[in-house]
Amino acid sequence: MKQPTIKTKKFTLRPFKMGDAPQVAEQAHDKEVSRNTLAIPYPYSVKDGEEWLKIVLKEKRKKYPEQLTFAIEVEEKVAGAISLVHIRHGHKAELGYWLGKDYRGRKLMSRAIKEVCRFGFNELKLKRITAKVFTFNPASKRVLEKNSFELEGILKKEAKKGNKYIDSYLMAKVK
């Protein structure tokens, strides 16, 4: 499957390339990004970015990828990432995303979610897109609600980071 590039007035959603590793590391090396995501460590190095991009690029080459990850590019710089993961073509996927601190508060993620959901519903023929948000991250829950995601429930001790169990909101948008 060829992953598209989606252009808007404020940013571009495009496939990642290996050369993005330094910019990924620059934006992901943020305590808040690490705190609000399950898999992003802090500190975050260029090597971490390279290892992650190898996985992203390998998955993208599959005929029916189970994950599609877009770079959120603002003025030719990587600002963050947004993904559809656990894709079951024609049925469902889970949304994941993060944004570097220099780019927050500009409504970029709200628009990126809108574009990726449109792609998922129209191109992948999805019927359901879910997202899990840690309960201590109300900003992420709000950005999903602005995109017509509804709260389906609270998943108790759904995530584990280190020795800590974390509750998550289960949000969903269905077509």
C-alpha positions in Angstrom: 0.0 0.0 0.0 1.3 3.4 -0.9 1.0 5.8 2.1 -0.2 9.2 0.9 1.0 12.7 1.7 -1.8 14.9 3.0 -1.2 18.7 2.7 -3.1 21.3 4.7 -2.5 25.1 5.0 -0.6 24.7 8.4 1.2 21.4 8.0 1.9 18.3 5.9 1.3 14.7 6.9 3.8 12.5 5.1 5.5 9.2 5.4 8.6 9.2 7.6 12.1 8.6 6.2 15.3 7.5 7.9 16.8 11.0 7.6 14.1 12.2 10.0 15.7 10.6 13.1 17.5 13.7 14.4 14.3 15.8 14.2 12.3 13.0 15.8 14.8 12.9 18.6 14.7 16.6 19.0 10.9 16.8 19.4 10.5 13.5 21.3 13.2 14.3 23.8 10.6 15.9 26.1 9.4 14.8 29.6 5.8 15.6 28.7 5.8 13.5 25.5 7.3 10.6 27.5 4.9 11.1 30.4 1.8 11.0 28.1 2.8 8.1 25.8 3.4 4.5 26.6 6.4 3.8 24.5 8.5 7.0 24.2 11.4 7.0 26.7 13.1 10.0 28.3 15.7 10.8 27.5 15.2 10.2 23.8 18.2 9.9 21.5 18.9 9.9 17.8 19.6 6.2 18.1 16.1 5.8 19.6 14.7 7.6 16.6 16.6 5.4 14.2 15.4 2.2 15.9 11.8 3.4 15.8 12.0 4.6 12.2 13.3 1.1 11.1 10.1 -0.4 12.5 7.8 2.2 11.0 9.5 1.9 7.5 9.4 -1.9 7.5 5.7 -1.9 8.4 4.9 0.7 5.7 6.3 -1.6 3.0 3.8 -4.4 3.7 0.9 -4.9 1.3 -1.6 -4.6 4.2 0.3 -2.8 6.9 -1.0 -3.1 10.5 0.4 0.4 11.2 0.7 3.6 9.3 2.6 6.5 10.8 2.7 10.0 9.5 5.2 12.7 10.2 3.5 16.0 11.1 5.7 18.4 9.2 5.5 22.2 9.8 7.7 24.5 7.7 9.8 21.5 6.6 10.5 20.3 10.2 9.1 17.2 12.0 6.8 18.5 14.7 5.4 15.1 15.8 3.8 11.9 14.7 0.3 10.5 14.2 -0.4 6.8 13.6 -3.1 4.3 12.9 -2.0 1.1 14.6 -3.6 -2.4 15.0 -5.2 -1.7 11.6 -7.8 -4.3 10.6 -8.5 -3.1 7.0 -12.2 -2.6 6.5 -12.9 -2.7 10.2 -11.0 -0.8 12.9 -7.7 0.8 14.0 -6.3 2.6 17.0 -5.0 6.2 16.8 -1.8 7.3 18.5 -0.1 10.7 18.4 2.4 13.0 20.0 3.6 16.6 19.3 6.8 18.4 20.3 6.6 21.2 22.8 7.4 23.9 20.3 4.2 23.0 18.3 1.6 22.6 21.0 -1.3 25.1 21.4 -1.6 25.7 17.7 -4.5 23.3 17.0 -2.2 21.3 14.8 -3.1 17.9 16.5 -6.8 18.6 16.2 -6.5 19.1 12.5 -4.1 16.1 12.1 -6.5 13.8 13.8 -9.3 15.1 11.5 -7.2 14.3 8.4 -6.0 10.9 9.6 -9.5 9.9 10.5 -10.8 11.0 7.1 -8.1 8.9 5.5 -8.9 5.9 7.7 -12.6 6.0 7.1 -12.4 6.8 3.3 -9.3 5.0 2.1 -9.0 2.1 4.6 -12.8 1.7 4.8 -12.6 1.6 8.6 -15.8 1.6 10.6 -14.2 2.4 14.0 -11.2 4.3 15.2 -10.3 4.2 18.9 -7.7 6.0 21.1 -6.5 5.4 24.6 -5.6 8.5 26.7 -4.1 8.4 30.2 -6.7 9.9 32.6 -4.2 12.5 33.8 -4.0 14.0 30.2 -7.2 16.1 29.8 -5.8 18.1 26.9 -5.5 14.9 24.8 -9.0 13.8 25.7 -10.3 17.3 24.7 -8.6 17.2 21.3 -10.3 13.8 20.6 -13.7 15.2 21.7 -13.3 18.1 19.3 -13.0 15.4 16.6 -16.3 13.7 17.6 -14.6 10.9 19.6 -16.8 9.7 22.4 -15.9 8.3 25.8 -16.7 4.6 25.9 -15.2 3.9 29.3 -12.3 4.0 31.7 -9.8 1.1 31.5 -8.5 0.5 35.0 -4.8 -0.2 35.2 -4.7 -0.5 31.4 -1.1 0.6 31.0 2.0 -0.1 32.9 5.1 2.2 32.8 7.9 1.1 35.0 6.3 -0.1 38.2 3.2 2.1 37.9 -0.2 1.1 36.6 -2.2 3.8 34.7 -5.9 4.2 34.0 -6.9 5.2 30.5 -9.9 6.7 28.8 -11.2 4.6 25.9 -12.4 7.0 23.2 -13.9 6.0 19.9 -15.3 7.4 16.7 -17.5 5.2 14.5 -18.8 5.7 11.0 
